[in-house]
Amino acid sequence: MSSTIAGTGDKSLVLASGRAHPELAKDVARELGIDLLPTTAYDFANGEIYVRFGESVRGADIFLLQSHTAPINQWIMEQLLMVDAAKRASAKTITVVQPFYGYGRQDKKHRGREPISARLMADLFRTAGADRLMSVDLHAAQTQGFFDGPVDHLWAMPILTDYVRTRVDTTNVTVVSPDAGRIRVAEQWAAKLGGGPLAFVHKTRDITRPNQSVANRVVGDVEGRDCVLVDDLIDTGGTIAEAVKVCLAAGAKSVIVAATHGVLSDPAAQRLSECGASEVVVTDTLPIAADKHFPQLTVLSIAPLLARAIREVFDDGSVTSLFDGNS
């Protein structure tokens, strides 16, 4: 296969990847029917990163794929360097593909003298030379406004709901939000799963202590029902694990957890495997190491969605059409 897709006129599509999640990059390239652009990347002794593309990208529409996984700062810096290399190699357009948007949770100031890191991320990529951003299930939709250019906000919901629908009795489902702030997302899930009732977990959080919250009680009808607990990401798993326990304590028949991004920082795997959830479903926007897998974990491929979105952008099509006009 070639590493280039030829378009109308003199257009050409090139896909390059950093080192964070090579399996996903290969899957996306396979979906597109091309090879990844040969790329050399390595670390110097002091931790500095070297990047070079092995073929010309002059005049090409280049898509630079990198998952912002741990160690997150290294992979963000590598992607910034890839953008700079593409700009200096005279690429026609540069699209940064971030399946998981690093620092996306810091989208506003909770207290004085804090950064808005999600905005800084957008500024860094714009300054480096990115023309466009593409990401999946941003933690806060307003992050799209931080980047001075087009942002393609992709939804994993169709992939997740299609799978979950095969795992539950849709006539007996309650969709549960892990907090009141994500009720809108839960409503969309409920509509996809047959229009069942909604519930949310009332929780309190100390903003001075990261990755810690207390699930107090569930608000809504969950007794005797199959619950689907939905969120955008699972980091240490504390919030989700406690929410599962609260639902089961309130009489839920079963609880399936569905989230887009499986960050799964320690001790998430242990917490999720022991919390009582019948299944935990995530996508592969982030790599999940073998030691973080547990029996209840199911990982769905996000590659077909990324490939379709990349092709729509390259063909000057409509990314929104992939989501029934709702993205």
C-alpha positions in Angstrom: 0.0 0.0 0.0 1.0 3.6 -0.4 1.3 6.1 2.5 -0.8 8.6 0.5 -4.4 8.9 -0.7 -4.8 11.0 -3.8 -7.8 13.3 -3.9 -9.3 15.5 -6.6 -6.9 17.9 -8.2 -3.6 17.9 -6.5 -4.8 16.9 -3.0 -3.2 14.1 -1.1 -3.9 12.6 2.3 -1.1 11.5 4.6 -1.5 9.9 8.1 1.4 10.0 10.6 1.5 8.8 14.2 3.5 9.4 17.3 4.7 6.6 19.6 2.0 6.8 22.2 -0.6 4.3 20.7 0.9 2.6 17.6 -1.9 0.0 17.5 -4.6 2.5 17.1 -2.7 4.3 14.4 -2.2 1.1 12.4 -5.9 0.3 12.7 -6.9 3.8 11.4 -4.5 3.4 8.5 -5.9 0.0 7.7 -9.4 1.5 7.7 -8.2 4.2 5.3 -6.5 1.7 3.1 -3.0 3.3 3.4 0.3 2.9 5.2 1.4 5.2 7.9 3.9 7.8 6.9 7.4 6.5 7.8 8.5 8.5 10.8 11.6 8.4 12.9 11.2 9.4 16.6 13.5 8.8 19.6 14.5 10.4 22.9 17.9 11.9 23.6 19.7 11.0 26.9 18.3 14.1 28.6 14.7 13.4 27.5 14.5 15.7 24.5 12.6 14.3 21.6 13.6 14.0 17.9 11.1 13.6 15.1 11.6 13.4 11.4 9.2 12.2 8.6 10.8 9.7 6.2 9.0 11.0 3.0 8.0 14.3 1.6 4.8 15.9 2.8 5.0 19.0 0.7 1.6 20.1 -0.4 -0.1 17.2 1.5 -3.1 17.3 3.9 -1.4 15.6 6.8 -3.2 14.1 9.8 -1.0 13.7 12.9 -2.4 11.1 15.3 -1.3 10.9 19.0 -3.1 9.6 22.1 -2.4 11.7 25.1 -1.7 8.8 27.5 0.9 8.4 30.3 3.5 9.9 30.3 1.2 12.5 29.0 3.6 15.4 28.8 6.0 13.5 26.7 3.4 12.5 24.1 2.0 16.0 23.9 5.4 17.4 23.3 6.1 14.8 20.6 2.9 15.7 18.8 3.8 19.4 19.0 7.2 18.6 17.4 5.4 16.6 14.7 3.2 19.6 13.9 6.3 21.9 13.7 8.1 19.4 11.4 5.1 19.2 9.1 4.8 23.0 8.9 8.5 23.3 8.1 8.2 20.6 5.5 5.5 22.7 3.7 2.5 20.5 4.3 -0.6 22.1 2.9 -2.8 21.6 5.9 -2.1 20.1 9.3 -4.8 18.3 11.3 -4.0 17.3 14.9 -5.9 14.1 15.8 -6.1 13.7 19.6 -8.5 10.9 20.4 -8.1 11.9 24.1 -7.5 15.7 24.6 -4.9 16.0 27.3 -5.5 18.5 30.1 -9.2 18.7 29.0 -10.5 18.5 32.5 -9.0 21.9 33.4 -11.4 23.9 31.2 -12.2 26.6 33.7 -10.9 28.2 37.0 -12.4 26.6 40.1 -10.3 28.9 42.3 -8.1 31.9 41.9 -4.6 31.7 40.5 -5.3 28.5 38.6 -4.5 27.9 34.9 -7.0 27.1 32.2 -4.9 24.3 30.9 -7.3 23.1 28.1 -7.0 26.6 26.6 -3.3 26.5 26.8 -3.2 23.2 25.0 -5.2 24.7 22.1 -2.9 27.7 22.0 0.2 25.5 21.9 -1.0 23.5 18.9 -2.2 26.6 17.1 1.1 28.3 17.6 3.0 25.2 16.5 1.1 25.3 13.2 -2.0 23.2 13.5 -4.8 24.2 11.1 -7.4 21.9 12.7 -8.1 19.8 15.7 -10.0 16.5 15.9 -10.9 14.8 19.2 -13.4 12.3 20.7 -15.8 13.2 23.5 -14.2 16.3 25.0 -14.6 16.6 28.7 -16.3 19.9 28.2 -17.8 20.9 24.8 -16.8 24.5 25.2 -13.2 23.4 24.7 -13.9 23.6 21.0 -14.0 27.4 21.4 -10.4 27.5 22.7 -8.9 26.7 19.4 -8.8 29.4 16.7 -9.7 27.2 13.8 -12.0 24.2 13.0 -12.5 21.6 15.7 -14.1 18.2 14.9 -15.7 16.9 18.1 -16.4 13.3 17.5 -18.8 11.2 19.5 -18.2 7.6 20.6 -21.8 7.3 21.7 -23.0 5.4 18.6 -20.3 2.8 19.0 -20.9 2.4 22.8 -24.7 2.4 22.5 -24.7 -0.2 19.7 -22.8 -2.5 21.9 -24.6 -1.9 25.2 -28.0 -2.4 23.4 -26.9 -6.0 22.9 -26.1 -6.5 26.6 -29.2 -5.3 28.3 -33.0 -5.6 28.2 -33.9 -2.2 26.7 -37.4 -2.4 28.2 -35.9 -2.4 31.7 -33.0 0.1 31.4 -32.3 3.1 33.5 -29.4 5.3 32.3 -27.5 6.8 35.2 -25.3 9.8 35.2 -22.4 9.8 37.7 -23.2 13.4 38.6 -25.9 16.0 37.9 -23.7 17.9 35.4 -23.8 15.1 32.8 -27.6 14.6 32.7 -27.7 15.9 29.1 -25.4 13.1 28.0 -27.5 10.6 29.9 -30.6 11.9 28.2 -29.0 11.2 24.8 -28.0 7.7 25.9 -31.6 7.0 27.2 -33.0 8.0 23.8 -30.6 5.6 22.0 -31.6 2.8 24.4 -35.3 3.0 24.0 -36.3 6.1 26.1 -36.1 4.6 29.6 -35.9 6.7 32.8 -32.9 8.6 34.0 -31.1 8.8 37.3 -28.1 10.5 38.7 -25.7 10.0 41.5 -25.5 12.9 44.0 -21.9 13.3 44.9 -19.7 15.8 46.7 -16.1 16.7 45.7 -13.3 18.6 47.5 -11.7 20.6 44.7 -8.5 20.8 46.6 -8.1 17.0 46.4 -7.7 15.6 42.9 -9.4 12.3 41.9 -11.5 12.1 45.0 -15.3 12.4 45.4 -18.0 10.9 47.6 -21.1 9.3 46.1 -23.9 9.9 48.5 -27.1 8.5 47.0 -28.8 7.9 43.7 -31.7 10.1 42.6 -34.1 8.3 40.3 -35.7 4.9 39.7 -33.1 2.1 39.7 -34.7 -0.6 41.9 -35.0 -3.8 40.0 -33.7 -2.3 36.8 -30.6 -2.8 34.6 -28.6 0.3 35.0 -26.1 1.8 32.5 -23.7 4.2 34.2 -22.2 6.5 31.6 -19.3 8.9 31.7 -16.7 10.4 29.3 -13.6 9.0 31.1 -12.5 6.7 33.9 -9.2 7.8 35.6 -8.6 6.2 39.0 -12.1 4.7 39.0 -13.0 6.0 42.4 -16.1 8.0 41.3 -17.4 5.2 39.0 -16.8 2.4 41.5 -18.7 4.3 44.3 -21.5 5.1 41.9 -21.9 1.4 41.0 -22.1 0.5 44.7 -24.7 3.2 45.4 -26.8 2.0 42.5 -26.6 -1.6 43.7 -27.4 -0.6 47.3 -30.5 1.2 45.9 -31.7 -2.1 44.5 -30.4 -2.1 40.9 -30.6 -5.5 39.2 -27.3 -4.9 37.4 -24.9 -2.1 36.5 -23.0 -1.8 33.2 -20.4 1.0 33.1 -19.8 2.7 29.7 -17.1 5.4 29.1 -15.2 6.6 26.1 -11.7 7.0 27.6 -10.1 4.3 29.7 -7.4 6.3 31.4 -7.3 3.7 34.2 -4.6 5.1 36.4 -3.8 2.9 39.4 -5.8 1.6 41.3 -8.6 1.8 38.7 -8.4 -1.8 37.5 -8.7 -3.2 41.0 -11.6 -0.8 42.0 -13.6 -1.6 38.9 -13.1 -5.3 39.1 -14.3 -5.3 42.7 -17.1 -2.7 42.6 -19.9 -5.1 41.4 -20.3 -3.9 37.8 -21.2 -6.7 35.5 -19.2 -5.1 32.6 -17.0 -2.0 32.1 -17.1 -0.9 28.4 -14.5 1.6 27.0 -13.0 2.4 23.6 -9.4 2.3 22.7 -8.8 6.0 22.4 -6.0 5.3 24.9 -3.8 2.2 25.1 -4.7 -0.1 27.9 -1.7 -2.1 29.2 -2.1 -5.8 29.8 -1.8 -5.4 33.6 -4.8 -3.0 33.6 -7.1 -5.6 32.0 -9.6 -7.3 34.2 -12.4 -9.9 33.5 -15.3 -7.4 33.3 -13.4 -5.1 30.8 -14.5 -4.8 27.2 -12.6 -2.5 24.8 -14.2 -1.3 21.6 -12.3 0.0 18.5 -12.5 3.7 17.8 -10.5 3.4 14.6 -13.5 3.2 12.1 -14.9 6.4 13.5 -11.5 8.2 13.3 -10.9 7.0 9.8 -14.4 8.1 8.6 -13.9 11.5 10.1 -10.5 11.9 8.6 -11.9 10.9 5.2 -14.8 13.4 5.5 -12.4 16.2 6.3 -10.1 15.3 3.4 -13.0 15.1 0.9 -14.4 18.4 2.2 -17.4 16.4 3.4 -19.5 16.7 6.6 -18.2 15.3 9.8 -21.5 16.2 11.4 -23.3 13.8 9.0 -21.6 11.0 10.9 -23.7 11.8 13.9 -27.1 12.5 12.4 -26.3 16.2 12.3 -25.9 16.5 16.0 -22.1 16.7 16.5 
